Amino acid sequence: MGSGLLVLIGPPSQTGLSPVVLIGMHMYGHFKQERWKPDLVILRINRAATCVKWSPKENKFAVGSGARLISVSYYEDEHTWWVSKHIKKPIRSTVTCLDWHPNNYLIAAGSTDFKARVFSGYIKEIEEKPEPCVWGSKMIFANLMAEFSNGGGGWVHAVSFSPSGDKIGWVAHDSSVCVADATQDNRLVVVKDSFLPFMGITWVTENSLVAAGYDCNPMLFTYNASQGKLSLVSKLDIPQEKEAGTISAMNRFRSLDKKASSGDTATELKTQHQNTISQVSVFEGTKAQCRKISTSGVDGSIIIWDLHSLEKSIQNLKIA
């Protein structure tokens, strides 16, 4: 059975994660000697790893898998390896996406059972007991803090905690964008429109999110807590008319590789991305004050978007 490769770099310590086969993972630490030292990670899963995410303090990481569970790993000094604890119930299908709460204790997870959930990832062996938060006070490991369904039956593709950690946003394959607010008694707000499904989402301020996917165009949404409303503000890639012209053989083959099309002008998209956007990330700044975001797509492109420049160039665009 083949397996894909997931790699995640931890910025402060320059630590990388790379799954090996289906049941284990290697962690590489980057030291001053500019050498990478491999450490063994025991995940104890019998299905493929599908997503991985470092905790904010980088003393643990979470791995989602097709085994219908989340492995939360931490370093064990005695044996010099990373051991895992499992979050299982009530997950009923593959875990597709993860995000950590800023407090380093809670984990948001989306899966193909159409649910977004918040779990406790508190590891008593390495951490102090957490203080109660808006998601709840009972934070024993694997405790289910909250569970949400948008009612549409779409696989959850991406999930993101807000900068404060008081809200989560997620996108699903039924073209929905959802926000759950723990400060408003876990109120759920769902937006569906004529757009195609989104594959990635991130907060760029405490009340604004950017989502992108099959429309090949990142879109800005704003959440109003007092009104309990989530609204589409604007698309960030304003199409410009492209001049028609001939296409060379080289460009035709390049287009086949990127878009699975011959590259004729009739199939040329007016957006910068020429195929599905698969991921949206904060590139410069933080979720609380994001200055630039990056998007990566199936077309092989990585594009940097300057939010301040976009505010000036797009009419009525205001990032709250």
KOLBA-198898 format. One line per field, with one value per residue: chain; y, z, x of N, C-alpha, C in turn. Coordinates in steps of 0.1 Angstrom, whole numbers, plus 2048, in hexadecimal, padded with zeros to 3 digits. Atoms other than C-alpha are relative to their C-alpha. Example, Ala and Ser with C-alpha at 12.3 -4.5 7.8 and 13.67 -1.06 7.14 Angstrom:
2
ch <- (A_A)
n.py <- (7F4_7F5)
n.pz <- (800_800)
n.px <- (809_7F7)
ca.py <- (7D3_7F5)
ca.pz <- (84E_847)
ca.px <- (87B_889)
c.py <- (80C_80B)
c.pz <- (800_808)
c.px <- (809_7F8)
% end
This chain:
320
ch <- (A_A_A_A_A_A_A_A_A_A_A_A_A_A_A_A_A_A_A_A_A_A_A_A_A_A_A_A_A_A_A_A_A_A_A_A_A_A_A_A_A_A_A_A_A_A_A_A_A_A_A_A_A_A_A_A_A_A_A_A_A_A_A_A_A_A_A_A_A_A_A_A_A_A_A_A_A_A_A_A_A_A_A_A_A_A_A_A_A_A_A_A_A_A_A_A_A_A_A_A_A_A_A_A_A_A_A_A_A_A_A_A_A_A_A_A_A_A_A_A_A_A_A_A_A_A_A_A_A_A_A_A_A_A_A_A_A_A_A_A_A_A_A_A_A_A_A_A_A_A_A_A_A_A_A_A_A_A_A_A_A_A_A_A_A_A_A_A_A_A_A_A_A_A_A_A_A_A_A_A_A_A_A_A_A_A_A_A_A_A_A_A_A_A_A_A_A_A_A_A_A_A_A_A_A_A_A_A_A_A_A_A_A_A_A_A_A_A_A_A_A_A_A_A_A_A_A_A_A_A_A_A_A_A_A_A_A_A_A_A_A_A_A_A_A_A_A_A_A_A_A_A_A_A_A_A_A_A_A_A_A_A_A_A_A_A_A_A_A_A_A_A_A_A_A_A_A_A_A_A_A_A_A_A_A_A_A_A_A_A_A_A_A_A_A_A_A_A_A_A_A_A_A_A_A_A_A_A_A_A_A_A_A_A_A_A_A_A_A_A)
n.py <- (7F4_7F4_7F6_7F3_7FA_7F4_7FA_7F3_7FA_7F8_7F4_7FC_80A_806_80F_805_80D_807_80D_80B_80B_7FD_801_7F8_7F3_7FB_7F2_7FB_7F4_7F8_7FB_7F6_805_801_80F_804_80C_807_807_809_7FC_80C_7FB_80B_800_80A_7FA_7F6_7F3_7F7_7F2_7FF_7F2_7FD_7F7_7F3_800_80B_80B_80C_7FE_808_807_806_80C_808_80A_7FA_7FB_7F6_803_7F5_805_7F8_806_808_800_80D_808_7F8_801_7F9_809_7FA_803_800_7FA_808_7FD_807_7FF_80B_801_7FB_7F2_7FA_7F3_7FE_7F3_7FF_7F4_7F9_804_80C_80C_805_803_800_80B_803_80D_804_803_7F3_7F9_7F9_803_7FB_80A_7FC_807_7FE_80B_7FD_804_7F5_7F2_7FD_801_7F4_7F8_801_7F6_7FF_80D_809_801_80E_801_80D_803_806_7FC_7F9_7F3_7FB_807_7F8_804_7F6_805_802_80D_7FF_802_7F4_800_7F8_7FA_7F7_7F8_7F2_7FC_801_80E_801_804_808_7FF_80C_801_80E_802_7FC_7F2_7F8_7FA_801_7FA_803_7F6_805_7F5_7FE_80D_808_7FC_804_7F8_807_7F8_808_7F8_806_803_80E_803_7FA_80A_7FA_7F5_7FB_7F3_7F5_7F7_807_801_802_80D_801_80D_802_80E_804_7F4_7FB_7F2_7FE_7F7_7FA_801_7F9_804_7F6_808_7FA_804_80E_801_802_7FB_800_7F2_7FE_808_7F8_800_7FA_804_7F6_805_804_7FF_80D_801_80E_807_808_80E_801_7FB_80A_80B_7FA_7FE_80D_804_7F8_7FF_80C_7FB_7FD_7F2_7F7_7F4_802_806_7F8_7F9_7F2_7FF_803_80F_806_80C_7FF_7FC_80B_7FC_7F2_7FF_7F3_7FF_7F5_7FC_80A_801_7F4_7F5_806_7F7_807_80E_807_80B_80A_806_80C_7FC_800_7F3_7FA_7F2_7F8_7F5_7F5_7FB_7F2_7FB_804_7F6_7F3_802_806_7F7_804_80B_7FB_80C_7FB)
n.pz <- (800_801_7F7_804_7F7_7F9_7F9_7F9_7FA_7F4_802_7F6_7FE_80D_7FE_80B_7FE_80D_7FD_806_802_7FC_7F2_7F9_805_7FC_7FD_802_7F9_807_7F6_804_809_80D_803_7FB_7F8_800_7F4_804_7FB_800_802_7FD_809_80A_80C_804_7FA_80A_7FC_7F4_7FB_7F3_7F6_800_7F9_807_7F7_804_80D_802_80E_804_808_805_7F5_7F8_7F3_800_7F8_7FA_7FC_7F7_7FF_7F3_7FE_7FC_80B_80B_80B_7FF_7FE_804_7FA_80A_7FE_809_800_808_80E_807_80D_801_7FC_80B_7FD_7F2_7FC_7F2_7F9_7FB_7F2_801_7FA_807_80E_808_80A_809_805_80A_7FB_801_7F4_7FB_7F2_7F8_7F6_7F7_803_7F4_7FC_7F2_7FE_804_7FF_7F4_801_807_7FA_808_80B_805_806_7F5_7F5_7FF_80B_801_80E_809_7FD_80A_7FB_808_80C_809_80E_808_804_80F_803_807_7F9_7FB_806_7F8_7F3_7FB_7F4_801_7F8_7F1_7FD_7FC_80B_80B_80D_809_80E_803_80F_804_803_7F4_7F7_7F3_7F5_7F3_7F6_7F2_7F7_802_7FD_80B_80B_80D_80B_80C_80D_80D_80B_80D_803_7FF_7F3_7FC_7FB_7F6_7F9_7F5_7FB_803_7F4_7F7_805_80E_805_80E_804_80F_804_80E_808_804_7FC_7F1_7FD_7F2_7F9_7F3_7F6_7F7_7F5_7FB_809_803_80F_807_80D_80A_802_80E_805_7FF_80D_80A_80E_80B_80D_806_80E_807_808_803_7F5_805_7FC_7F2_7F7_800_7F7_7F3_7FC_7FD_7F3_7F5_800_807_80B_80B_7FF_809_7F9_7FB_7F3_7F8_7F5_7FF_7F3_800_7FF_80B_7FB_7F3_7F5_7F6_7F3_7FD_7F4_7FD_805_7F8_7F5_7F9_803_7FA_809_80C_80B_80D_7FF_80B_805_809_808_808_80C_7FD_7FC_7F2_802_7F4_801_7F7_7FD_7FF_80E_806_7FA_808_80E_802_7FB_7F5_7F9_7F2_7F7_7F2)
n.px <- (808_7F7_804_7FB_7F7_804_7F5_804_7F5_803_7F8_7F6_7F5_7FC_802_808_807_802_806_7F9_809_80E_802_7F6_7FC_7F3_7FF_7F2_7FD_7F5_7F7_7F7_7F6_807_802_80D_7FF_80D_805_80B_80D_809_80D_809_80C_800_805_7F7_801_806_7FD_7F7_800_7F9_806_7F9_7F4_7F7_7FD_808_806_80B_800_80D_7FD_80B_803_80B_7FA_7F5_7F4_7F9_7F3_7F8_7F3_7FD_7F2_7FA_7FE_7FC_809_80D_80B_80D_80C_80A_80E_808_80E_809_7FC_805_7FA_7F3_7FE_7FA_7F9_7FD_7FA_7FF_804_7F5_7FC_7F7_807_80B_7FE_80B_7FE_80B_7FF_809_80E_807_800_7F4_800_7F5_7FC_7F5_7F4_7F8_7F8_7FC_7F2_7F6_806_807_80F_805_80B_80D_801_80E_805_803_7F6_7FB_7F7_7F9_7FD_80A_80D_807_805_80B_801_809_803_806_80C_800_7FB_7F4_7F3_7F9_7F3_7F6_805_7F7_804_7FE_7F4_803_804_80E_808_7F9_805_7FD_807_804_801_80E_7FE_803_7F7_807_7F9_806_7FB_802_804_80F_807_7FD_809_7FB_804_7FC_803_7FF_803_7FE_7F2_7FC_7FA_7F4_7F6_7F7_805_7F9_804_7F6_802_809_80D_7FF_7FA_7FE_802_7FD_802_802_802_7F2_800_802_80C_800_80D_800_80A_805_805_80C_80B_800_801_7F4_803_7F5_7FD_7FB_7F6_7F4_7FA_809_7FB_7FD_801_7F4_800_7FF_7F4_7FC_7F9_7F5_801_7FB_80B_80B_7FC_800_80E_805_7FB_806_80E_806_807_7F6_7FB_807_805_80E_7FF_7F7_807_7FC_7FA_7F2_800_807_806_805_7F7_801_7FC_7FF_7F8_7FA_7F2_7F9_808_806_80F_806_7FD_7FA_7FD_7FF_803_7FC_809_7F9_80A_7FE_7F9_7F2_7FD_801_802_800_80A_7FE_80D_801_800_80D_80A_7FF_803_80D_80B_808_7FA_7FC_7FD_804)
ca.py <- (800_822_840_865_87D_898_8B0_8CC_8E3_8F3_917_91F_8FF_8F6_8D3_8BE_8A1_887_869_847_82B_829_823_839_85A_86A_88B_89F_8B9_8D5_8DD_8F8_8E1_8E2_8BD_8AC_892_878_86D_851_859_83D_846_824_828_80E_826_842_863_87F_89F_8AB_8CA_8D7_8E6_90B_903_8E6_8CE_8B7_8B2_8A3_88A_883_862_84A_835_84C_85B_877_86E_888_883_890_889_86F_876_854_842_85F_85B_86B_858_85D_85E_858_86D_855_85B_867_869_852_857_864_884_89C_8BC_8C9_8EA_8F2_90B_927_91A_8FA_8E3_8E1_8D2_8D9_8BC_8B7_896_883_87C_8A0_8AD_8C7_8C0_8CF_8B7_8BB_8B3_8B8_8A1_89F_88F_8AF_8CC_8DE_8DB_8F3_90F_90E_920_929_906_8F6_8ED_8C7_8C3_89F_891_888_899_8A5_8CA_8D2_8C1_8D3_8C9_8E1_8CB_8C8_8A7_8B3_8A7_8C0_8CB_8E5_8F3_911_921_946_95A_95B_936_93F_936_91C_91F_902_8FA_8DB_8CB_8D6_8F9_905_91D_919_92C_91F_938_92B_94D_94C_92A_918_92A_91C_932_922_934_922_933_92C_927_905_8F3_902_8EE_906_920_937_954_975_98A_980_985_97F_95F_957_937_928_909_8FD_920_927_949_951_962_978_971_986_97A_991_983_99C_993_96F_973_967_97A_978_999_995_97F_988_97F_998_989_99D_998_984_989_96B_95E_93F_924_913_8ED_8F2_907_8ED_8D1_8E8_8EF_8CA_8C4_8E0_8E0_8BF_8D4_8DD_901_910_933_926_913_92D_93A_95F_959_956_932_91C_8FF_8F7_909_8EE_902_925_930_94F_95A_97A_984_970_965_984_99C_98B_9A0_986_964_949_931_911_8FF_8E0_8F4_8F3_918_92A_94D_968_981_9A2_9AA_9CE_9D4_9C1_9D8_9F6_9E7_9D5_9EC_9E8_9CE_9D3_9B9_9BD)
ca.pz <- (800_7F6_80C_806_817_830_83C_856_861_884_87F_8A1_8A4_87F_886_86A_86A_84F_851_848_839_84B_870_879_873_874_885_87B_892_882_897_896_884_867_86A_86E_889_884_8A1_8A0_8A5_8AF_8A1_8A6_888_86E_853_840_851_840_853_86D_882_89C_8BC_8C1_8DB_8C5_8E3_8D2_8B0_8A4_886_876_864_852_872_87F_89A_8A2_8AF_8C7_8CB_8E5_8EC_906_913_922_901_8EA_8D4_8CE_8DC_8D4_8E5_8D1_8CE_8C0_8CA_8BB_89A_881_862_854_864_849_85A_87B_88D_8B0_8C8_8D2_8F6_8EA_8FA_8E2_8BF_8A4_88B_86C_85D_842_859_852_874_883_8A7_8C3_8D9_8F7_8EE_912_91A_940_93C_92E_935_952_958_940_94C_942_921_90D_8FE_921_941_93F_92B_931_913_8F6_906_8EC_8F2_8D5_8B6_897_877_85C_853_82E_82F_820_829_83E_82B_842_865_876_899_89B_8AA_8CD_8CA_8D2_8B0_895_870_857_833_826_804_804_7FB_81F_834_859_879_89D_8B9_8DC_8EB_8DE_8EC_8CF_8B6_893_874_851_82F_80E_7ED_7C8_7CC_7C9_7E7_7FB_804_81B_835_84E_864_85B_878_895_880_85C_849_827_816_7F4_7E0_7BF_7B4_7B1_7C3_7E8_7F8_817_830_84F_86F_883_8A6_8B1_893_891_86C_855_834_814_810_7EF_7D9_7DC_7B8_7A1_77E_762_73E_72D_709_6F2_6E0_6D2_6E8_6E3_6E6_706_716_70B_71D_73B_73C_73A_758_76D_763_751_733_711_71B_701_709_70E_72D_73A_75C_763_786_790_79B_77E_793_7B5_7D3_7EC_809_819_832_845_834_847_868_87E_87D_893_87B_85A_840_825_81E_807_7F1_7E1_7C6_7B1_794_7A6_7AF_7D0_7D1_7EB_7F1_802_815_81B_7F6_7ED_805_7F1_7CF_7D3_7D7_7F8_805_82B_841_863)
ca.px <- (800_80F_80F_812_829_81F_83A_835_850_84F_85B_86C_880_882_875_866_84D_84C_835_845_830_80E_815_833_843_865_86C_88B_89A_8AF_8CD_8E8_900_8E7_8E0_8BF_8BB_89F_88A_871_84C_834_812_801_7E9_7E0_7D4_7E5_7ED_7D9_7E3_7FC_7FE_817_80A_812_82D_83B_83C_823_812_7F2_7EE_7CC_7C8_7B1_7B0_794_7AA_7C2_7E5_7F3_818_830_855_85F_882_887_884_88E_870_84E_831_80C_7EB_7CB_7AB_791_76D_756_76A_759_76E_78F_79D_7A5_7B1_7BE_7C6_7D2_7C3_7DB_7DB_7EE_7D3_7B6_7B4_79B_795_780_778_765_748_73D_746_75E_768_77D_790_7A7_7CB_7D8_7F5_7FA_81C_82C_814_805_7DF_7CD_7B6_791_789_76A_769_766_778_77B_79B_7A6_7B7_7A0_782_769_764_74D_73F_72F_71E_714_6F7_702_714_735_758_76B_789_79A_795_7A4_7A3_79F_7BC_7AC_7A2_77E_771_778_772_770_767_756_750_72B_739_733_747_740_749_742_745_74B_745_721_717_728_712_717_715_715_718_711_710_715_73B_74C_75A_776_796_7A8_7A0_7B2_7AA_7BC_7AD_797_778_784_78C_799_78D_797_791_782_779_79F_799_79F_780_77E_762_75A_749_733_72F_714_6FE_708_70F_72A_72D_741_753_766_77A_79F_7A9_797_799_7A8_7A1_7BC_7C5_7BF_7DD_7ED_7FB_81C_821_835_819_7FF_812_817_7F2_7EA_800_7F1_7CD_7C7_7BC_7CC_7D0_7B9_7AD_78A_796_7AE_7A2_7A3_7B0_7D5_7D0_7C7_7BB_7AD_7BD_7C5_7D3_7D1_7EB_7F7_817_820_813_7FC_7D7_7D0_7E1_7E8_7FA_7FF_7F0_7FC_7E8_7F4_7E1_7DE_7EC_80E_80D_814_807_80D_7F0_7F7_7D7_7DE_7E5_7C5_7B1_7BD_7B7_796_777_764_77D_781_792_782)
c.py <- (80C_80A_80D_806_80D_805_80D_805_809_80C_803_7F7_7FA_7F1_7FB_7F3_7FA_7F2_7F5_7F5_804_801_808_80D_804_80F_804_80D_807_807_80A_7FB_7FE_7F2_7FD_7F3_7F9_7FA_7F8_805_7F4_805_7F6_802_7F6_805_80C_80D_80A_80E_800_80F_801_808_80D_800_7F5_7F5_7F4_803_7F6_7FA_7FB_7F4_7FA_7F6_806_805_80B_7FB_80D_7FB_80A_7F8_7FA_7FF_7F3_7F7_807_7FE_808_7F5_807_7FB_802_807_7F8_804_80F_800_7F3_7FE_807_80F_807_80D_803_80F_800_80D_808_7FC_7F3_7F4_7FA_7FE_800_7F6_800_7F2_7FD_7FB_80D_808_808_7FF_808_7F7_807_7F8_801_7F3_802_7FD_80C_80E_802_800_80D_807_7FE_80B_800_7F3_7F6_7FF_7F2_7FD_7F4_7FC_7F9_804_808_80D_806_7F8_808_7F8_80B_7FC_7FD_7F3_801_7FD_80D_800_808_807_80A_807_80E_804_7FF_7F1_7FF_7FB_7F6_802_7F3_801_7F1_7FF_803_80F_809_806_802_807_7FB_809_7FB_80B_803_7F3_7F6_802_7FC_808_7FA_809_7F6_80A_7F8_7FB_7F1_7FE_806_7F4_805_80C_805_80D_80A_80B_7F8_7FE_7FE_7F4_801_7F1_7FF_7F2_7FF_80C_807_80F_801_80A_804_7FF_808_7FB_80B_7F9_805_7FC_7F1_7FD_7FF_804_800_80F_802_7F5_808_800_806_7FD_80C_7F9_7FC_800_7F2_800_7F1_7F9_7F7_7F1_7FF_805_7F7_7F5_805_801_7F2_7FB_807_7FF_7F4_805_803_80E_80A_80C_7FE_7FB_808_808_80E_803_7FC_7F1_7FA_7F2_801_805_7F6_804_810_802_80F_800_80A_805_7F4_7FF_80D_80C_7FB_80B_7FA_7F2_7F9_7F5_7F7_7F8_7F3_803_802_80E_803_80F_807_80C_80A_806_80F_806_7FD_809_80D_7FE_7FB_809_7F9_7F4_806_7F3_804_7F9)
c.pz <- (800_80B_7FB_80A_805_807_806_807_80C_800_80B_801_7F3_802_7F6_804_7F2_803_7F7_7FF_806_810_808_7F9_805_803_7FF_807_7F9_80A_7FB_7F6_7F2_7FC_806_807_800_80E_7FC_807_7FF_800_804_7F8_7F5_7F3_7FD_808_7F6_803_80C_803_80D_809_800_808_7FB_80A_7FD_7F2_7FF_7F1_7FE_7F7_7FB_80A_809_80D_7FD_80A_805_806_808_802_80E_801_803_7F4_7F3_7F4_803_801_7FE_809_7F5_804_7F6_7FF_801_7F1_7F9_7F2_7FF_805_7F5_803_80F_802_80F_805_805_80E_800_805_7F7_7F1_7F9_7F5_7F7_7FA_7F5_805_801_80C_803_80F_807_80B_80A_7FC_80C_803_80E_802_7FE_802_80E_7FD_7FA_808_7F8_7F5_7FB_7FB_80B_80A_802_7F4_801_7F2_7F8_803_7F4_805_7F8_7F3_7F7_7F3_7F9_7FA_7F1_7FC_7F7_808_804_7FB_808_80C_805_80D_7FD_809_80F_804_804_7F5_7F7_7F3_7F8_7F3_7FD_7F1_7FB_7FD_80C_806_80E_80B_80D_80A_80E_80A_7FF_801_7F4_7F4_7F3_7F5_7F3_7F4_7F4_7F5_7F3_7FD_802_80D_803_805_80B_807_80B_804_7FD_80A_809_7FA_7F1_7FC_7F1_7FD_7F1_7FD_7F1_7F7_7FC_804_80F_802_80F_806_80D_809_809_80C_806_7F8_7FD_7F1_7FA_7F1_7F7_7FD_7F1_7FC_800_7F2_7F6_7F2_7F7_7F3_7FA_7F1_7FA_7F7_7FC_80B_7FA_805_80E_80A_800_809_80E_806_803_80D_80C_801_7FA_7F4_7F5_800_7F6_808_806_80E_809_80A_801_80E_800_801_7F5_803_80F_80A_80B_80E_801_80D_803_7FC_808_80A_808_7FC_805_7F7_7F4_7F6_7F2_802_7F3_7FC_7F7_7F9_7F8_7F3_803_804_80E_7FE_80D_7FE_80B_804_801_7F2_7FA_806_7F8_7F2_7FD_807_80B_808_80D_808_80E_80A)
c.px <- (809_7FB_806_809_7FB_80C_7FB_80C_7FC_809_80A_80C_805_800_7F6_7FA_7FE_7FB_807_7F6_7F2_7FF_80A_803_80E_800_80F_802_80C_808_80A_80A_7FA_7FE_7F2_801_7F2_7FD_7F4_7F3_7F7_7F1_7F5_7F3_802_7FA_809_7FE_7FC_803_808_801_808_7F8_808_80D_80A_805_7F8_7FA_7F5_800_7F2_803_7F3_7FB_7F5_804_80A_80B_806_80D_808_80D_802_80F_806_803_805_7F8_7F3_7F5_7F2_7F5_7F5_7F3_7F7_7F1_7FD_803_7FB_806_80E_801_808_808_800_804_800_7FB_80D_805_808_7F9_7F5_803_7F3_802_7F4_802_7F6_7F3_7F8_800_80D_7FF_80C_802_80B_80C_80A_808_806_80E_80A_7FA_7F9_7F1_7FB_7F5_7F4_800_7F2_7FB_7FD_80B_805_809_809_803_7F5_7F2_7FA_7FA_7F4_7FF_7F5_7FE_7F8_7F3_7FF_806_80D_80C_806_80E_80B_7F9_80A_7FA_802_80C_7FE_7FD_7F1_7F6_808_7F8_804_7F8_7FE_7FD_7F2_800_7FC_80C_7FA_809_7F8_806_7FD_7FC_7F1_7F9_802_7F7_807_7FA_805_7FC_802_7FB_802_80F_802_806_80D_809_809_7FA_80A_7FB_80B_7FF_7F7_7F2_800_807_802_7FF_803_7FE_7FE_7FD_80D_802_7FE_7F5_801_7F2_802_7F5_7FC_7FA_7F3_7F3_7FF_800_80E_7FE_80C_802_804_809_80D_808_7F6_805_802_7FF_80E_7FF_801_80C_802_807_80A_7FE_804_7F5_7F4_803_800_7F2_7F9_804_7F9_7F1_7F8_7F7_80B_805_7FA_7FA_7F2_800_809_7F8_806_807_80F_802_7F8_7FA_7FD_80B_7FE_803_801_808_804_80E_808_7F6_7FA_7F1_7F9_802_808_803_800_7FB_806_7F6_808_7F5_804_807_80F_805_7FF_7FF_7FF_7F6_802_7F2_7FE_800_7F2_7F4_7FF_7FB_7F2_7F5_7F8_806_805_802_7FE_808)
% end
